[in-house]
Amino acid sequence: MLAGMVLAAGASSRFGAIKQLQSIDSQTMLNIAIEKLANITDNKMVVVLGANHEIIKASIPNQMAYTVAEDWQMGMAASIKQGLQHLIDHYGDKMSHLLILLADQVAIDLNSLQLLIRAQLQYPQQITAAKYNGILGAPAIFPKAFFANLATLSGQQGAKSIINQFIQQVNAVELPLAKIDIDTVQDLREWQTGANTQHSED
């Protein structure tokens, strides 16, 4: 069984506001990510919150599971470990693979996630990771064999550190859209302008 995790615990310090709640086409940035991952995993997923969780959780659809990484300030590792433990508690041995998506990867669409899953099905024992600008990273799918590695991450280490550690066991999927994430208001404006331009040309 493939389960999913949306990482949304950051404080958005560079953005200057609660980034997860910013509106894109009448939906919050976070709920757009949730909808994509829920579609792919048949709602077998969790949203990991941290900073501003009391405010953010009110915007999450009622049927969607979330958990709070109380020590989110320590870095991304805390969020990954919290989310992984939540999923293991709920799905146990049924969960064979974990797909990790960042809430601010706004350009990632269903087609991108489906490409990732098809690649994972070809090589189910390997880590399947997005490749963009020569970088390997999220979104990425980890087989159960790597759950223990994810559970022992610390500090600012994210899933990318596991990918780099086991690079010979990584199936890379070219996903140029994965390079787009939102750190600042300017990032969001530029992406929205580009996305709208692209849409008008289709």
C-alpha positions as CSV (number, residue, x, y, z in Angstrom):
1,M,0.0,0.0,0.0
2,L,1.2,3.5,-0.9
3,A,0.7,6.1,1.8
4,G,1.4,9.8,1.5
5,M,2.8,12.6,3.6
6,V,2.5,16.4,3.0
7,L,5.1,18.3,4.9
8,A,3.6,21.7,6.0
9,A,5.3,22.4,9.3
10,G,7.4,25.4,8.5
11,A,7.1,28.9,9.9
12,S,7.2,30.6,6.5
13,S,9.7,33.1,7.9
14,R,10.9,34.2,4.4
15,F,7.3,34.5,3.2
16,G,6.2,36.9,6.0
17,A,2.8,35.3,6.4
18,I,1.3,31.8,6.8
19,K,2.4,30.5,3.4
20,Q,0.3,27.3,3.7
21,L,-2.9,29.4,3.7
22,Q,-2.1,31.5,0.7
23,S,-4.9,31.4,-1.9
24,I,-4.2,30.0,-5.3
25,D,-7.3,29.8,-7.6
26,S,-9.6,30.0,-4.6
27,Q,-7.8,27.1,-2.7
28,T,-5.1,27.3,-0.1
29,M,-1.7,26.2,-1.2
30,L,-1.8,23.4,1.4
31,N,-5.2,22.1,0.3
32,I,-4.1,22.0,-3.3
33,A,-1.2,19.7,-2.2
34,I,-3.6,17.7,-0.1
35,E,-6.0,17.2,-2.9
36,K,-3.3,15.9,-5.3
37,L,-1.9,13.5,-2.8
38,A,-5.3,12.3,-1.6
39,N,-6.2,11.5,-5.2
40,I,-3.0,9.4,-5.7
41,T,-3.2,7.6,-2.3
42,D,-6.9,7.2,-2.0
43,N,-6.8,9.4,1.2
44,K,-4.3,7.1,2.8
45,M,-2.1,10.1,3.9
46,V,-1.3,12.5,6.6
47,V,-0.5,16.3,6.7
48,V,2.3,17.2,9.1
49,L,1.8,20.6,10.7
50,G,4.0,22.5,13.1
51,A,4.2,26.3,13.2
52,N,0.8,28.0,13.3
53,H,-0.9,24.6,13.5
54,E,-3.9,25.8,15.5
55,I,-4.7,28.2,12.7
56,I,-3.8,26.0,9.7
57,K,-5.6,22.9,10.9
58,A,-9.0,24.7,10.7
59,S,-8.5,24.9,7.0
60,I,-7.9,21.2,6.4
61,P,-10.8,19.2,5.1
62,N,-12.5,17.4,8.0
63,Q,-11.9,13.9,6.6
64,M,-8.2,14.5,6.2
65,A,-5.7,13.2,8.9
66,Y,-3.1,15.5,10.2
67,T,-0.5,15.3,13.0
68,V,1.6,18.0,14.7
69,A,5.4,17.8,14.9
70,E,5.8,19.5,18.3
71,D,9.5,20.0,17.8
72,W,9.2,21.3,14.2
73,Q,11.7,24.0,15.0
74,M,14.4,21.4,15.1
75,G,14.2,20.9,11.4
76,M,12.5,18.8,8.7
77,A,13.6,15.6,10.3
78,A,11.1,16.1,13.1
79,S,8.2,16.4,10.6
80,I,9.2,13.3,8.6
81,K,9.5,11.2,11.8
82,Q,6.2,12.5,13.2
83,G,4.4,11.8,9.9
84,L,6.0,8.4,9.5
85,Q,5.0,7.3,13.0
86,H,1.5,8.5,12.4
87,L,1.1,6.4,9.3
88,I,2.7,3.3,10.8
89,D,0.3,3.6,13.8
90,H,-2.6,3.7,11.4
91,Y,-1.6,1.3,8.6
92,G,1.2,-0.8,10.1
93,D,2.5,-3.5,7.8
94,K,0.0,-2.6,5.1
95,M,2.1,0.3,4.2
96,S,4.8,-0.8,1.7
97,H,5.8,2.6,0.3
98,L,5.7,6.3,1.4
99,L,5.3,9.3,-1.0
100,I,6.6,12.5,0.5
101,L,5.4,15.8,-1.0
102,L,6.3,19.4,0.1
103,A,3.3,21.7,0.6
104,D,4.9,24.5,-1.3
105,Q,5.7,22.5,-4.5
106,V,2.8,24.2,-6.2
107,A,3.7,23.2,-9.8
108,I,3.6,19.5,-9.1
109,D,0.5,18.1,-10.7
110,L,-1.3,14.7,-10.8
111,N,0.6,13.7,-14.0
112,S,3.9,14.3,-12.2
113,L,2.9,12.1,-9.3
114,Q,1.5,9.4,-11.6
115,L,4.9,9.4,-13.4
116,L,6.6,8.9,-10.1
117,I,4.3,6.0,-9.1
118,R,4.7,4.3,-12.5
119,A,8.5,4.4,-12.1
120,Q,8.2,3.1,-8.6
121,L,6.1,0.1,-9.8
122,Q,8.9,-0.7,-12.3
123,Y,11.5,-0.8,-9.5
124,P,9.5,-1.3,-6.3
125,Q,12.6,-1.9,-4.1
126,Q,14.3,1.3,-5.0
127,I,13.8,4.9,-3.9
128,T,12.0,6.8,-6.6
129,A,12.9,10.5,-6.6
130,A,12.2,13.5,-8.7
131,K,15.2,14.9,-10.6
132,Y,15.4,18.5,-11.6
133,N,18.4,20.7,-12.5
134,G,20.6,17.7,-11.7
135,I,19.2,17.5,-8.2
136,L,17.4,14.5,-6.7
137,G,14.6,15.3,-4.1
138,A,11.0,15.5,-3.3
139,P,8.5,14.4,-4.3
140,A,9.9,11.0,-3.6
141,I,8.7,7.5,-2.8
142,F,10.5,5.3,-0.2
143,P,10.0,1.6,0.1
144,K,9.5,0.1,3.6
145,A,13.2,-1.0,3.7
146,F,14.1,2.7,4.1
147,F,11.5,3.6,6.8
148,A,14.1,2.9,9.5
149,N,16.4,5.4,7.9
150,L,13.7,8.0,7.7
151,A,12.9,7.4,11.4
152,T,16.5,8.2,12.4
153,L,16.9,11.5,10.6
154,S,17.9,14.4,12.8
155,G,17.9,18.2,12.7
156,Q,17.8,19.8,9.3
157,Q,18.2,16.5,7.5
158,G,15.4,15.8,5.1
159,A,14.5,12.9,2.9
160,K,17.1,14.2,0.4
161,S,19.8,13.1,2.8
162,I,18.6,9.5,2.6
163,I,18.4,9.8,-1.2
164,N,22.0,10.9,-1.4
165,Q,23.1,8.3,1.1
166,F,21.7,5.5,-1.0
167,I,22.2,7.1,-4.4
168,Q,23.0,3.7,-6.0
169,Q,19.5,2.5,-5.0
170,V,17.6,5.5,-6.5
171,N,15.4,5.5,-9.5
172,A,15.5,9.1,-10.8
173,V,12.4,10.5,-12.6
174,E,12.8,13.8,-14.6
175,L,10.2,16.2,-13.1
176,P,11.2,19.7,-14.0
177,L,8.1,21.1,-12.2
178,A,9.6,19.9,-8.9
179,K,12.1,22.7,-8.9
180,I,9.4,25.2,-8.3
181,D,8.7,25.9,-4.7
182,I,7.4,29.0,-2.9
183,D,9.6,30.7,-0.4
184,T,8.7,34.3,-0.8
185,V,5.7,36.4,-1.9
186,Q,7.6,37.3,-5.0
187,D,8.1,33.6,-5.8
188,L,4.3,33.1,-5.6
189,R,3.6,36.1,-7.8
190,E,6.1,35.0,-10.4
191,W,4.7,31.5,-10.4
192,Q,1.1,32.6,-10.7
193,T,2.0,35.0,-13.5
194,G,3.9,32.2,-15.3
195,A,1.2,29.6,-14.7
196,N,-1.5,32.0,-16.0
197,T,0.5,32.8,-19.1
198,Q,1.0,29.1,-19.7
199,H,-2.7,28.4,-19.2
200,S,-3.6,31.1,-21.7
201,E,-1.3,29.6,-24.3
202,D,-2.8,26.0,-24.0
